[in-house]
Amino acid sequence: TTEIYTLSLHDALPILRQRSIHFYVVIAPNKESIYPQYLPERAQAGVRACRIDQVMQELQTVPLNVLDLRNPLRIAAQTAQVYHRTDTHWNSTGALIASREILSMVKLDFPDMTAPSLTDYSMEVKDHSGDLAGFLPRDARFVEQEAFLVPLQPTAAEFEEGQGGTTVSSIPGSDLPKAVVFCDSFSDALKPYLSEYFSRVVYSRSFGIDLSLIDKEKPDV
């Protein structure tokens, strides 16, 4: 049943529009897109060689809200670490910046939407050894000291495991919009931030749009 109701973007968009569900595509860039200066010379990208560039070029004439996060992350990377050194993913600072950009895009359709700020958090230095380190033998050189963001105020969102491998966050009594997020592993670090700005979010590890989940949740986003 799930396979029957899992649709491609092309097929899903008209259905979502008909139901007044706002849809956004967010591109989470790989680390080499943000830190190309650390690549060896032989691996430097040529002109328009990046697949993100190719996708964004094709989507220029498509009526679709698409967010390319490379520019804000590159700017932030000039003064702060935004990706783990031992991992392919963004760190908590990078995830907060990504969340802020996502919520700023959503705000165009939901004017009352707000977004997180670095001033809402303190820094706590912890050991971290990510997925890249996992490919290598255990060695102290592959454990990094990194600053993680810790909220200064208690968080409102409550998390639980949902059905079918989903993660669900909710804010009891909230009248904020509801969301369903189809995502990959980059969403793990986003959850603590995005979840504070929606009354309910269902995070689904799916590369298709699960219409049965949409029917069940009836989200705004």
PLY file of the C-alpha trace (Angstrom):
ply
format ascii 1.0
element vertex 221
property float x
property float y
property float z
element edge 220
property int vertex1
property int vertex2
end_header
0.00 0.00 0.00
2.80 2.39 0.88
4.42 1.89 -2.54
1.14 2.65 -4.28
0.80 5.96 -2.43
4.44 7.04 -2.66
4.55 9.57 -5.48
7.23 11.37 -7.42
7.51 15.13 -7.07
5.98 15.62 -10.52
2.88 13.61 -9.60
2.54 14.92 -6.05
2.68 18.68 -6.66
-0.79 19.07 -8.22
-2.30 17.03 -5.38
-0.58 19.10 -2.71
-1.64 22.36 -4.38
-5.23 21.14 -4.57
-5.15 20.55 -0.81
-3.53 23.95 -0.10
-0.43 22.28 1.33
2.70 24.42 0.96
5.63 22.46 -0.44
9.32 23.32 -0.26
12.45 21.60 -1.54
15.63 22.11 0.50
19.02 21.02 -0.82
21.46 19.99 1.91
24.92 20.47 0.34
27.72 17.99 0.87
30.71 19.26 2.82
32.98 19.66 -0.20
30.53 22.26 -1.56
31.12 24.41 1.52
34.84 23.77 2.03
36.24 23.32 -1.52
39.57 24.80 -0.40
40.40 21.55 1.41
39.98 19.38 -1.67
43.12 18.29 -3.55
43.74 20.12 -6.81
42.78 17.09 -8.91
39.33 17.05 -7.27
38.45 20.70 -7.80
35.13 21.14 -9.59
35.05 22.69 -13.03
32.62 25.35 -14.22
29.01 24.27 -13.52
30.21 20.75 -12.69
28.25 20.56 -9.45
24.97 18.67 -9.67
23.30 21.29 -7.48
24.10 23.90 -10.13
22.60 21.66 -12.80
19.43 21.07 -10.77
18.98 24.76 -9.91
19.41 25.66 -13.59
16.67 23.23 -14.60
14.33 24.46 -11.86
14.49 28.14 -12.82
11.32 27.88 -14.88
9.48 25.55 -12.50
6.92 27.03 -10.03
8.57 25.39 -7.04
10.01 26.78 -3.81
13.62 25.53 -3.81
16.22 26.52 -1.23
19.91 26.14 -2.05
21.74 26.38 1.29
25.26 26.69 -0.07
25.61 30.47 0.06
24.51 31.03 3.69
26.61 28.09 4.85
29.68 29.30 2.93
29.31 32.74 4.48
28.96 31.26 7.97
31.94 28.96 7.36
34.21 32.00 7.09
33.88 32.66 10.82
32.57 29.42 12.33
32.76 25.66 11.86
29.51 24.53 10.23
30.28 20.88 9.35
31.90 18.18 11.45
35.52 17.46 10.59
35.10 13.71 11.14
31.64 13.46 9.59
29.95 14.19 6.26
27.11 16.16 7.88
26.66 19.70 9.15
27.18 20.23 12.86
24.74 21.92 15.25
25.80 25.41 14.13
25.36 24.51 10.47
22.00 22.91 11.22
20.79 26.01 13.04
21.79 28.18 10.08
20.00 25.79 7.72
16.90 25.81 9.94
16.88 29.59 10.01
17.00 29.74 6.21
14.25 27.14 5.88
11.97 28.96 8.31
12.65 32.28 6.57
11.38 30.70 3.34
8.32 29.30 5.11
7.68 32.74 6.63
6.85 34.08 3.16
3.68 31.95 3.32
3.23 32.06 7.11
4.07 35.64 8.20
3.90 34.81 11.93
6.71 32.26 11.61
9.87 33.03 13.59
13.34 31.49 13.44
16.11 30.48 15.87
19.11 32.66 16.69
22.59 31.76 17.89
21.95 34.02 20.89
19.36 31.48 22.09
22.12 28.94 22.71
25.34 28.46 24.63
28.34 26.42 23.48
29.36 23.13 25.06
32.57 21.45 23.85
32.30 17.67 23.41
34.23 14.86 21.77
32.81 13.84 18.40
33.75 11.04 16.03
31.51 10.82 12.97
30.82 8.62 9.97
34.06 9.52 8.16
36.10 8.46 11.20
34.16 5.20 11.18
35.82 4.23 7.90
39.24 4.40 9.55
40.90 2.38 12.34
40.25 3.59 15.87
42.70 6.39 16.51
42.64 9.43 18.79
43.45 11.63 15.78
39.97 10.95 14.40
38.16 12.30 17.47
37.46 16.02 17.28
36.72 18.56 19.96
33.66 20.46 18.82
31.30 23.09 20.21
27.68 21.91 20.34
24.77 24.31 20.81
22.80 23.98 24.04
19.47 25.88 24.40
19.42 28.52 27.12
15.69 27.95 27.74
13.79 24.64 28.06
12.62 23.35 24.69
8.90 23.06 23.99
8.91 20.20 21.47
8.43 16.63 22.69
9.76 13.73 20.59
8.55 10.17 20.12
9.05 7.37 17.64
6.18 7.14 15.16
4.96 4.36 12.89
6.98 3.11 9.95
10.30 4.43 11.21
9.14 8.04 11.50
10.06 10.50 14.24
7.32 12.77 15.59
7.70 16.05 17.45
4.81 17.93 19.01
4.18 21.00 21.14
1.08 20.39 23.29
-1.55 23.11 22.98
0.24 24.89 20.14
-1.61 26.46 17.20
1.52 26.67 15.03
1.43 25.07 11.55
1.82 21.31 11.11
4.50 19.80 8.89
5.56 16.56 7.27
9.24 16.36 6.31
10.56 13.76 3.85
14.24 13.68 4.60
17.60 11.94 4.81
20.29 11.85 7.50
20.92 15.61 7.26
17.60 16.12 9.02
18.84 14.56 12.27
20.60 17.75 13.34
17.70 19.92 12.09
15.05 18.33 14.31
15.85 20.18 17.56
15.50 23.52 15.75
12.67 23.03 13.23
10.46 21.24 15.75
10.25 24.32 17.97
8.38 26.23 15.24
5.65 23.75 14.30
2.89 22.33 16.47
3.60 18.88 15.05
6.21 17.51 12.67
6.46 14.01 11.27
9.95 13.26 9.93
9.92 10.42 7.40
13.04 8.87 5.88
11.57 8.68 2.40
12.76 9.87 -1.01
9.22 9.80 -2.35
6.16 11.70 -1.14
4.03 9.32 0.91
0.47 10.40 0.13
-0.98 8.09 2.78
1.06 9.93 5.42
-0.11 13.26 3.99
-3.73 12.06 4.16
-3.26 11.01 7.77
-1.46 14.12 9.02
-3.16 16.81 6.89
-0.16 19.16 7.26
0.10 22.84 6.38
3.69 22.34 5.14
0 1
1 2
2 3
3 4
4 5
5 6
6 7
7 8
8 9
9 10
10 11
11 12
12 13
13 14
14 15
15 16
16 17
17 18
18 19
19 20
20 21
21 22
22 23
23 24
24 25
25 26
26 27
27 28
28 29
29 30
30 31
31 32
32 33
33 34
34 35
35 36
36 37
37 38
38 39
39 40
40 41
41 42
42 43
43 44
44 45
45 46
46 47
47 48
48 49
49 50
50 51
51 52
52 53
53 54
54 55
55 56
56 57
57 58
58 59
59 60
60 61
61 62
62 63
63 64
64 65
65 66
66 67
67 68
68 69
69 70
70 71
71 72
72 73
73 74
74 75
75 76
76 77
77 78
78 79
79 80
80 81
81 82
82 83
83 84
84 85
85 86
86 87
87 88
88 89
89 90
90 91
91 92
92 93
93 94
94 95
95 96
96 97
97 98
98 99
99 100
100 101
101 102
102 103
103 104
104 105
105 106
106 107
107 108
108 109
109 110
110 111
111 112
112 113
113 114
114 115
115 116
116 117
117 118
118 119
119 120
120 121
121 122
122 123
123 124
124 125
125 126
126 127
127 128
128 129
129 130
130 131
131 132
132 133
133 134
134 135
135 136
136 137
137 138
138 139
139 140
140 141
141 142
142 143
143 144
144 145
145 146
146 147
147 148
148 149
149 150
150 151
151 152
152 153
153 154
154 155
155 156
156 157
157 158
158 159
159 160
160 161
161 162
162 163
163 164
164 165
165 166
166 167
167 168
168 169
169 170
170 171
171 172
172 173
173 174
174 175
175 176
176 177
177 178
178 179
179 180
180 181
181 182
182 183
183 184
184 185
185 186
186 187
187 188
188 189
189 190
190 191
191 192
192 193
193 194
194 195
195 196
196 197
197 198
198 199
199 200
200 201
201 202
202 203
203 204
204 205
205 206
206 207
207 208
208 209
209 210
210 211
211 212
212 213
213 214
214 215
215 216
216 217
217 218
218 219
219 220
